[in-house]
Amino acid sequence: MAVVGVDLGTQSLKAIVVDDGLVLRGEASVPYQPRFPAPGWAEQDSSLWLDALRPAIGKALEKSGLGPDAVKGIAVSGQLDGCVPVGADGRALSPCVIWMDRRAEAEVADLDAGHIRERTGLVLDASHMAAKIRWMKRNRPETRACRTWHQPVSLVVEKLCGRAVMDHALASTTMLYGLRERGYADDLLALFEVESDSLPEIAEASAQAGVLSRAGAELTGLPAGIVVAVGTGDDFANAIGAGVVRPGLVSCSLGTGEVIGAISESLVLDGEGLVQTHGFLDESFYLGNPGWLAGGAVTWFLSTFGVDTPAELSVLAASAPPGSDDLLFLPALNGAMAPRWIAGARGAFYGLTSAHGKAACARALLEGCAFAMRDVVDRYAALGVRTDAIRLCGGGARSRVWAQIRADVSQRPVEILDVADTSPIGAAILASVATGQSTSVAEAASAFPRRLETIDPDPAKAEVYDRGYRRYRTLFDALTPLYGEGA
């Protein structure tokens, strides 16, 4: 018996096959790209995800040595904050307006950010689905025929089994979900002029959404009648796949962006708006910061400084002293998400002298991202959320140098996962529970075989990094007037 986990990324669809011992047997991906039709706009045709399902799953099965008949269930995770209007015939009425799109700024300009935060746990932002629905209703007449406003994951799930449904975590990214009600809230629906029956229903991520239809079987190459789980968003699936399902661990996914999350069993709201609160598994809550360019900053550095590989960057960084000889880097290449959310913020090196070379710049970049991580981890601690250890996943977790810097900056143990991409693993875990192969998400997430390397903090470096962190915060505040927001 096996299950399939699928992740709908922005640049590729990934599929994995996991057997009944929760052992990863095969994985594959199919690339695609978003398009940018105007400044600040970002779209993706939903057909790209649907067309990628069969080849990705087929390649993963081929590598696993298993046939389609061995698969008993499938679950989907994927990009958050997309918006796809679907008509009565099941066809998308427009391309998906994806997570990075900023066109709906005017649709949130007249709203009370404090009220939105108190009701939804979210930062009032144009990226969220409700703002995009408001924009589409105002600017795309064809969407007046919309039957269901979908996120990418819920759209694919409906295509697989015929049911429009999303989990609590995804629903809580919309700005239409009340955390206390654990469901769509009438006042929020009225605020954004959205009808509740035009949204997917809400269920637990590991529940059965239905069974694979004939149309779903054609899309996937899997047998009709297998279980389809409700699924969830990639931030939440990353945490599940990394084993971060209970309080105490902080998940830190180092992909192109750096996404940080922690779990609380009670409702916690951040009055400062650094972290957002989402409904999560079994009535718990996921507190997350959607992140800044971390791996993306590494990619930029490689291109700009003529460095060949991330491994070479790590070697360079290791040759510079802790604190980078007082050189600082602000990781805000596409806006800041820490220590405050400021879309107009920009990255910077500060403190350059003729004595600084490529090595100091490399280390300063790694330290700057670690300082931003500390912003979030310290905020968790201030809110009473446990932060006993930090668990790293994603491509950036391969750098032991970066892991040690993060341990020293935070003065917490850092655990390095041997698996880079945990979102499809999280999806496979949900499928395992939906099929009855596992009894609970927590049990399956704990049982999933993974190797961890623990990096302990060096107390001797605490002072130099405390000083560096204070200077980083001072620099951010000093540059704030240049970000277009005022001091």
Secondary structure, DSSP 8 states (H G I E B T S, - for coil): -EEEEEEE-SSEEEEEEEETT--EEEEEEEE---B-SSTT--EE-HHHHHHHHHHHHHHHHHHHT--GGGEEEEEEEE-SS-BEEE-TTS-BSS-EE-TT--TTHHHHTTS-HHHHHHHHSS---TTSHHHHHHHHHHH-GGGGG-SEEE-HHHHHHHHHHS--EEEHHHHTTTT-EETTTTEE-HHHHHHHT--GGGS-EEE-TTSEEEE--HHHHHHHSS-TT-EEE--EEHHHHHHHHTT--STEEEEEEESSBEEEEEEESS----TT-SSEEEE-GGG-EEEEE---BSHHHHHHHHHHHT---HHHHHHHHHTS-TTGGG-EEE--TT-B-SSS-BTT---EEES--TT--HHHHHHHHHHHHHHHHHHHHHHHHHTT--EEEEEEESGGGG-HHHHHHHHHHHTS-EEEES-S--HHHHHHHHHHHHTTSSS-HHHHHHHS---EEEE---GGGHHHHHHHHHHHHHHHHHHGGGGTS--
